[in-house]
């Protein structure tokens, strides 16, 4: 376990050093991130001009969702995108061989090897929006709802990670992955708005089929103290299942890789 | 499985088939390929058996696509065999157990593991952490290997700024950090210039002597094999073709050598007939084919009898000879 922590520390410090090798690129990434963020807050503000409501959410509570979205998007940019889009290159260039011969879990290696620090401000901003908007909306929140919030964020993140990893792992067969990861980003983007703002059919799909609701709406409800316990429980089970499935799928994919590669 | 305790690697009746689909060219072929895919098994390695003892340096020879890399990858656990057994130090490689992975290493000349934008040193410490080495152990080990590989400040320069030779040496350092006892090297000198090739070779031979590590190597450069491997295993079309020492392979392949002589004065051809088969003769240049056992006598006689400006004995190009061997083998 200690070995894994030390490995992560070295992975990320080398990732940081790599990014600083190209200073200008780093600055541009930061600027691009700020632009995206301002854009999405502006769009959201449009919905609420003239006293309109989004679903049954007020401006402040919808802003909580926007905060959760920003946080998850930051985490995606920092961790998921740099690592999971790289898997296809490991397969294509054959350097996956080196990873498989390391005495360390290959899914671990492929999932945390890189960390893009340009995602960090977005993570911090997202959390700040969540807390600011929560205080605006319900004036206070309990330690309990903070705890539930953290758990539901974790649930959302694990679901997003597992689905993304599944798609990335399929590159073992397809090698040149189709832009499936873009579909996922669109999925996450659908979570920018409260789930109740969507028509009933989409609401149903986003909760049960593509668990978008777990990504943003439920964590936001959690911090606002509105999340029902049975949903949290369902989320825990769902995310565990997703994660286990991603591991099994990876093992299965590797079996194919090692019996077919040359 | 281990009949003899000194056998480190036992490969027994090993075969590997790949399932491939056949696609005809053109749009029609593409449609057919999509809806009614015809697959068939292509043998990459067929019924190969051999044993390798601890500390041996063995070269794998064969043309492109002969099955060398498949064989190497089955021994390090990256490819599952279709039929047969591989045993490396008591482990079944395909299970890739931690204890096994800590004992082996793989270097592929055409693929790199070092982080491109950073100096090799950063990648080395990442590897050290993955293998559970302490910072102190890693430092001692890096210094030791860097000295053997003649690497100094290159280790703190970004990999992208290193020459191919420096990069390859750094790759080798990264691969040897955890003191593996079995080295799998797939074309480790690919693309290197002659000097860099020689340095990699002398390092490997030194490493083998110092640590007693077993080295299995494939290479296109015959010089790698002749300099390093007392024993060679030839693979042709997935089958074991020859397994034995290099000297007897070379002798059986080419009983004679080429002797090229430049004379001061033109001489008649009959004067040379007694020395060997005349390949070429014009004016002052003679090219003779002389059998290996008579070579020294012939050369000393030539030098005393004629006024010679230049004399050159050329090694028959062994890769060409091996090519001939493979063709002969097919006929048999």
Boltz contact constraints between the chains, C-beta under 6 A:
constraints:
  - contact:
      token1: [A, 3]
      token2: [B, 132]
      max_distance: 6.0
  - contact:
      token1: [A, 6]
      token2: [B, 129]
      max_distance: 6.0
  - contact:
      token1: [A, 7]
      token2: [B, 129]
      max_distance: 6.0
  - contact:
      token1: [A, 7]
      token2: [B, 130]
      max_distance: 6.0
  - contact:
      token1: [A, 10]
      token2: [B, 125]
      max_distance: 6.0
  - contact:
      token1: [A, 10]
      token2: [B, 126]
      max_distance: 6.0
  - contact:
      token1: [A, 10]
      token2: [B, 129]
      max_distance: 6.0
  - contact:
      token1: [A, 14]
      token2: [B, 118]
      max_distance: 6.0
  - contact:
      token1: [A, 14]
      token2: [B, 122]
      max_distance: 6.0
  - contact:
      token1: [A, 14]
      token2: [B, 126]
      max_distance: 6.0
  - contact:
      token1: [A, 17]
      token2: [B, 118]
      max_distance: 6.0
  - contact:
      token1: [A, 18]
      token2: [B, 117]
      max_distance: 6.0
  - contact:
      token1: [A, 18]
      token2: [B, 118]
      max_distance: 6.0
  - contact:
      token1: [A, 21]
      token2: [B, 117]
      max_distance: 6.0
  - contact:
      token1: [A, 94]
      token2: [B, 111]
      max_distance: 6.0
  - contact:
      token1: [A, 95]
      token2: [B, 111]
      max_distance: 6.0
  - contact:
      token1: [A, 97]
      token2: [B, 78]
      max_distance: 6.0
  - contact:
      token1: [A, 98]
      token2: [B, 113]
      max_distance: 6.0
  - contact:
      token1: [A, 101]
      token2: [B, 101]
      max_distance: 6.0
  - contact:
      token1: [A, 101]
      token2: [B, 106]
      max_distance: 6.0
  - contact:
      token1: [A, 102]
      token2: [B, 130]
      max_distance: 6.0
  - contact:
      token1: [A, 103]
      token2: [B, 98]
      max_distance: 6.0
  - contact:
      token1: [A, 103]
      token2: [B, 101]
      max_distance: 6.0
  - contact:
      token1: [A, 103]
      token2: [B, 102]
      max_distance: 6.0
  - contact:
      token1: [A, 104]
      token2: [B, 130]
      max_distance: 6.0
  - contact:
      token1: [A, 258]
      token2: [B, 78]
      max_distance: 6.0
  - contact:
      token1: [A, 258]
      token2: [B, 79]
      max_distance: 6.0
  - contact:
      token1: [A, 258]
      token2: [B, 80]
      max_distance: 6.0
  - contact:
      token1: [A, 259]
      token2: [B, 80]
      max_distance: 6.0
